[in-house]
Amino acid sequence: MHRLELQEQPDAVALRVFAKPRASRSRVLGVREGALEVALAAPPVDGAANQELVATLARALGVPRRQVELVRGDTSKHKLVRVQGLGVGELRERLAGATK
């Protein structure tokens, strides 16, 4: 099992995400090569998958959508996401609960 690589920033945490669009349902799958693997029930068309990613992560972490920001990777499956208001430890705890 790989460990999720997180980068602590002032008042936020950045994490790499591997997005899997066109899944049957949106959910956090686990960790893949240091990145969070997330299935998305939206196609990668007109930003729909990116919006679904933000919503899915916000729901899994129990934070408002405005605290989850896609920093890099608009058109890629490999993305960088920034989550405001959580520390590394709290983010790990919440993700552990979301992947059970």
C-alpha positions as CSV (number, residue, x, y, z in Angstrom):
1,M,0.0,0.0,0.0
2,H,1.4,3.4,-1.0
3,R,1.3,6.3,1.4
4,L,-0.5,9.5,0.3
5,E,2.0,12.3,-0.3
6,L,0.8,15.6,1.2
7,Q,2.4,19.0,1.1
8,E,1.6,21.3,4.0
9,Q,1.2,24.9,3.0
10,P,0.1,28.0,5.1
11,D,-3.5,27.2,6.1
12,A,-3.8,24.4,3.5
13,V,-2.6,21.0,2.3
14,A,-1.8,20.1,-1.3
15,L,-2.2,16.6,-2.7
16,R,-1.9,14.8,-6.0
17,V,-5.0,13.2,-7.4
18,F,-5.4,10.6,-10.0
19,A,-8.9,11.1,-11.5
20,K,-10.9,8.2,-13.1
21,P,-13.8,9.8,-15.1
22,R,-16.9,8.0,-16.4
23,A,-17.1,5.7,-13.3
24,S,-20.4,4.2,-12.2
25,R,-20.4,6.5,-9.1
26,S,-18.1,9.1,-7.6
27,R,-16.0,8.1,-4.6
28,V,-12.5,8.0,-3.1
29,L,-10.9,4.7,-4.0
30,G,-7.6,4.9,-2.1
31,V,-3.9,5.7,-2.8
32,R,-2.1,4.9,-6.0
33,E,1.6,5.7,-6.3
34,G,1.4,8.5,-3.7
35,A,-1.7,10.1,-5.2
36,L,-5.3,9.9,-4.1
37,E,-7.3,7.9,-6.6
38,V,-10.8,9.2,-7.1
39,A,-13.5,7.7,-9.4
40,L,-15.8,10.3,-11.0
41,A,-19.3,9.7,-12.4
42,A,-18.8,12.5,-14.9
43,P,-17.2,12.6,-18.3
44,P,-14.1,14.7,-18.9
45,V,-16.0,17.2,-21.0
46,D,-16.5,21.0,-20.4
47,G,-15.0,20.7,-16.9
48,A,-17.7,18.4,-15.6
49,A,-15.2,15.9,-14.2
50,N,-13.2,18.7,-12.5
51,Q,-16.4,20.0,-10.9
52,E,-17.3,16.5,-9.8
53,L,-13.8,16.0,-8.3
54,V,-14.1,19.1,-6.2
55,A,-17.6,18.1,-5.0
56,T,-16.5,14.5,-4.3
57,L,-13.4,15.6,-2.3
58,A,-15.4,18.2,-0.4
59,R,-18.0,15.6,0.6
60,A,-15.4,13.0,1.6
61,L,-13.5,15.6,3.7
62,G,-16.5,17.2,5.2
63,V,-15.6,20.7,4.0
64,P,-17.4,23.3,1.8
65,R,-16.6,23.1,-1.9
66,R,-15.0,26.6,-1.7
67,Q,-12.2,25.1,0.4
68,V,-11.2,22.6,-2.3
69,E,-9.3,24.1,-5.3
70,L,-8.0,22.5,-8.4
71,V,-4.5,24.0,-8.8
72,R,-3.1,22.1,-11.8
73,G,-4.3,19.4,-14.3
74,D,-7.5,20.8,-15.8
75,T,-7.2,18.5,-18.8
76,S,-5.2,15.6,-17.2
77,K,-6.0,12.6,-15.1
78,H,-3.1,13.7,-12.9
79,K,-4.1,16.7,-10.8
80,L,-2.9,18.9,-8.0
81,V,-5.6,19.9,-5.5
82,R,-5.3,22.3,-2.5
83,V,-7.6,21.9,0.5
84,Q,-7.8,24.9,2.8
85,G,-8.5,24.8,6.5
86,L,-7.2,21.3,7.3
87,G,-3.9,20.2,8.5
88,V,-2.1,17.1,7.2
89,G,-3.1,14.9,10.2
90,E,-6.8,15.9,10.0
91,L,-6.9,15.4,6.2
92,R,-5.4,11.9,6.6
93,E,-8.0,11.0,9.2
94,R,-10.9,12.2,7.2
95,L,-9.7,10.4,4.0
96,A,-9.2,7.2,6.0
97,G,-12.8,7.4,7.1
98,A,-13.9,8.1,3.5
99,T,-12.2,5.1,2.0
100,K,-13.7,2.5,4.4
